[in-house]
Amino acid sequence: MSHKKKLIAGLIFGFIAAVAFDQWTKLLAVRHLMGQPPFVLWDGVFELLYSENRGAAFGLMEGRQGFFLFIALVVLAAVVFLVIRMPAETKYYPIHCIAMFVAAGAVGNMTDRLIRGYVVDFLYFKLIDFPIFNVADCYVTVSMAALLIFILFIYKEEDFDFLQRKKEEER
């Protein structure tokens, strides 16, 4: 098996594990938090609080499930495109992992929308009254922050020439 195939197999395994973990935490939230008062982990700071989000981030665009499905599919297509084009070199492993977690976050919340018609949220930073979120949201948020850091401080512009080189090779 080639190095690239092993990398992709590992990313697929990681993706499945990440989506499964997200769905498991949401199942626990449904079973143990729905209809219950918040479970306080750190008084006044952080608690587990069941919420049903029928929109996107911060509850925006409520009821637009078709739109969210479309966006999730676009994200998945972009991730697959990026992973296929990106070299299987060690320096790109962080980007591969970021792509995998972004895809897992998109699929985790898409799964909720398809099965339940809403996304289960349960993580609440009460101290700053931040909107309630879930594990899939963490995947996407942390991954995008990491991507920004990598692009701004670690990778150089020529590190992304692989996108252009592939096009030129196909000509």
Contacts in CASP RR format, 6 or more apart in sequence:
PFRMAT RR
TARGET T0000
AUTHOR 0000-0000-0000
METHOD contacts of the structure
MODEL  1
MSHKKKLIAGLIFGFIAAVAFDQWTKLLAVRHLMGQPPFVLWDGVFELLY
SENRGAAFGLMEGRQGFFLFIALVVLAAVVFLVIRMPAETKYYPIHCIAM
FVAAGAVGNMTDRLIRGYVVDFLYFKLIDFPIFNVADCYVTVSMAALLIF
ILFIYKEEDFDFLQRKKEEER
1 9 0 8 1.000
2 88 0 8 1.000
3 88 0 8 1.000
4 88 0 8 1.000
7 88 0 8 1.000
7 93 0 8 1.000
7 96 0 8 1.000
8 83 0 8 1.000
11 83 0 8 1.000
11 96 0 8 1.000
11 97 0 8 1.000
11 99 0 8 1.000
11 100 0 8 1.000
14 100 0 8 1.000
14 104 0 8 1.000
15 100 0 8 1.000
15 103 0 8 1.000
15 104 0 8 1.000
15 107 0 8 1.000
18 100 0 8 1.000
18 101 0 8 1.000
18 104 0 8 1.000
18 105 0 8 1.000
18 139 0 8 1.000
19 104 0 8 1.000
19 105 0 8 1.000
19 107 0 8 1.000
19 108 0 8 1.000
19 111 0 8 1.000
21 135 0 8 1.000
22 104 0 8 1.000
22 105 0 8 1.000
22 108 0 8 1.000
22 134 0 8 1.000
22 135 0 8 1.000
22 136 0 8 1.000
22 139 0 8 1.000
23 108 0 8 1.000
23 111 0 8 1.000
25 122 0 8 1.000
25 134 0 8 1.000
25 135 0 8 1.000
26 112 0 8 1.000
26 120 0 8 1.000
26 122 0 8 1.000
26 134 0 8 1.000
26 135 0 8 1.000
29 48 0 8 1.000
29 50 0 8 1.000
29 120 0 8 1.000
29 122 0 8 1.000
29 134 0 8 1.000
30 50 0 8 1.000
30 120 0 8 1.000
32 39 0 8 1.000
33 39 0 8 1.000
33 48 0 8 1.000
33 49 0 8 1.000
33 50 0 8 1.000
33 122 0 8 1.000
34 50 0 8 1.000
35 50 0 8 1.000
36 50 0 8 1.000
38 47 0 8 1.000
38 48 0 8 1.000
38 49 0 8 1.000
38 124 0 8 1.000
39 47 0 8 1.000
39 48 0 8 1.000
39 49 0 8 1.000
40 47 0 8 1.000
41 47 0 8 1.000
41 48 0 8 1.000
44 126 0 8 1.000
44 127 0 8 1.000
45 125 0 8 1.000
45 126 0 8 1.000
45 127 0 8 1.000
46 123 0 8 1.000
46 124 0 8 1.000
46 125 0 8 1.000
46 126 0 8 1.000
46 127 0 8 1.000
47 124 0 8 1.000
47 126 0 8 1.000
48 122 0 8 1.000
48 123 0 8 1.000
48 124 0 8 1.000
49 122 0 8 1.000
49 124 0 8 1.000
49 132 0 8 1.000
50 120 0 8 1.000
50 121 0 8 1.000
50 122 0 8 1.000
51 120 0 8 1.000
51 121 0 8 1.000
51 122 0 8 1.000
51 124 0 8 1.000
51 132 0 8 1.000
52 116 0 8 1.000
52 118 0 8 1.000
52 119 0 8 1.000
52 120 0 8 1.000
52 121 0 8 1.000
53 59 0 8 1.000
53 118 0 8 1.000
53 119 0 8 1.000
53 120 0 8 1.000
53 121 0 8 1.000
53 132 0 8 1.000
54 62 0 8 1.000
54 63 0 8 1.000
54 117 0 8 1.000
54 118 0 8 1.000
54 119 0 8 1.000
55 61 0 8 1.000
55 62 0 8 1.000
55 63 0 8 1.000
55 64 0 8 1.000
55 68 0 8 1.000
55 118 0 8 1.000
55 119 0 8 1.000
56 64 0 8 1.000
56 68 0 8 1.000
57 131 0 8 1.000
57 137 0 8 1.000
58 131 0 8 1.000
59 131 0 8 1.000
61 67 0 8 1.000
61 68 0 8 1.000
65 113 0 8 1.000
65 117 0 8 1.000
68 109 0 8 1.000
68 110 0 8 1.000
68 113 0 8 1.000
69 110 0 8 1.000
69 113 0 8 1.000
69 114 0 8 1.000
71 106 0 8 1.000
72 106 0 8 1.000
72 107 0 8 1.000
72 109 0 8 1.000
72 110 0 8 1.000
75 102 0 8 1.000
75 103 0 8 1.000
75 106 0 8 1.000
76 103 0 8 1.000
76 106 0 8 1.000
76 107 0 8 1.000
79 99 0 8 1.000
79 100 0 8 1.000
79 102 0 8 1.000
79 103 0 8 1.000
82 95 0 8 1.000
82 99 0 8 1.000
83 96 0 8 1.000
83 99 0 8 1.000
83 100 0 8 1.000
85 162 0 8 1.000
85 163 0 8 1.000
85 166 0 8 1.000
86 92 0 8 1.000
86 95 0 8 1.000
86 96 0 8 1.000
86 162 0 8 1.000
87 162 0 8 1.000
91 159 0 8 1.000
94 146 0 8 1.000
94 150 0 8 1.000
94 154 0 8 1.000
95 147 0 8 1.000
95 150 0 8 1.000
95 155 0 8 1.000
98 143 0 8 1.000
98 144 0 8 1.000
98 146 0 8 1.000
98 147 0 8 1.000
98 150 0 8 1.000
99 143 0 8 1.000
101 139 0 8 1.000
101 140 0 8 1.000
101 142 0 8 1.000
101 143 0 8 1.000
102 139 0 8 1.000
102 140 0 8 1.000
102 143 0 8 1.000
102 144 0 8 1.000
104 136 0 8 1.000
104 139 0 8 1.000
105 136 0 8 1.000
105 137 0 8 1.000
105 139 0 8 1.000
105 140 0 8 1.000
106 136 0 8 1.000
106 140 0 8 1.000
107 136 0 8 1.000
108 136 0 8 1.000
109 119 0 8 1.000
109 134 0 8 1.000
109 136 0 8 1.000
109 137 0 8 1.000
112 118 0 8 1.000
112 119 0 8 1.000
112 120 0 8 1.000
113 119 0 8 1.000
119 134 0 8 1.000
119 136 0 8 1.000
120 134 0 8 1.000
121 131 0 8 1.000
121 132 0 8 1.000
121 133 0 8 1.000
121 134 0 8 1.000
121 137 0 8 1.000
122 132 0 8 1.000
122 134 0 8 1.000
123 132 0 8 1.000
123 133 0 8 1.000
123 134 0 8 1.000
123 135 0 8 1.000
123 137 0 8 1.000
123 138 0 8 1.000
124 130 0 8 1.000
124 132 0 8 1.000
124 133 0 8 1.000
133 141 0 8 1.000
END
